Amino acid sequence: MGDLREAFVNGWAVVEYHVTMLWESLLEGLDGERRRKLRDSNYMNMDRIIEALNLFNKIDDETYKWLMRLKKTRNKVIHKLKDPPKNEVEELYEKTHELILHLIRQQP
């Protein structure tokens, strides 16, 4: 079952990277202390970033719910060493495949 855990963590890393890039795009116009604060992982964790992205309409409500649901699974996998449900691993991998293709298409 460790393979499911590893697969989930790897898939979540791709999603988290994409979410972080969306967050960084919101912070582009900021500088100085405010930007540092909003980039500080002690102040802005993934939960808060997902909330903010939804509030600023950078992610829709369906994506918001999906991210929050999988974030809960991620926390169980990382903090409680639980195995993720196979269907969530498969769902995550489908989405990460889409994200990777989207990122590749954006390259010049």
N, C-alpha and C positions, 0 to 999 in steps of 0.2 A: 504493500500500500504506500510505501515511501515514494514510489514513482509518481503517484497521483499528487502527493504533496509537492514534490519537486516541480512537476509540470504546472501546478497551480501557481506556485511562487514565481516561476519563470514567466508565465503569462501575465501575472499581476504586475511584474516589473515593466513589461511593455506598456500596459495600461497606465501605470503610475508615471512613466516617462511622458506619455502623451498628455496626461492631465497636467503635469508640471509645465510642459511647453505651452499649453493654453494659459496657465496662470502667469507664466513669464510674459506672454503677449499682452496681458492686462497691465503689467507693471512697467512696460517699456517707457512710458512718459514720466515715470517717477525717478527721482534721484535722491541721493543722500540717505539720511537716517530713516525716512519713511520706507524707502525701497529695501534697505537692509532689514528692517523690522518685518516687512511683509514676505521676505525671502527666508527668514530665520525659522528653521524647523521647530524650534522651541516655542515659537509664537503661532505659526501657521502650519498646522498638521494637515494631512490629506483630507480628513473630515471637513475641516474649515475651508480648505481650498475647493472641494467639491461643492460645498454649500454656496460659496461666493461665485463660482462659475455658473451655477444655476441661477442665482439672483441677478447676475449680469448678462443672462441669456447667452452664455457661451456654450452651455450644454442644455438640451431640452429636458423636460420632466421625465421622459422615459429613460434617457441615458442617466439622469440623476438617480432614479430609483434602482437601475441596474448596478451602477457604481456603488451605491450605498449597500445594496444586498451583498455584492461580492466583497466589499470591504469588510463586512461582518464575517464572512467566511475566511477572508485573509487573516483577520485577527485571531480566529480560532485556530487556524493552521499555524500561524507564527507564535502566538503566545501560549496556546494550550496544547500544541503539537497534535491537533486533531487532523484526521484525513478529510479532505474535501469530498463532497459528493461527486461521483464520476460525471454526472450530467452538467455540473457547474464547471468542471475542468474542460469538458468538451465545448460548452458554451463560451467560455473564456478564450479558448484557442481559436474558435471561429471568429470572434470579435478581434482578437489580436492579429489574426491573418488579415482581416479587413483594414485594420489600422496601419499595418506595415505596408500593404499595397497602396493605401492612401498617401502615406509618407513618401514612398518611392515615387509616386506620380507627381508629387510636388517638387521633386528635385529638378533643377534646370538641365 
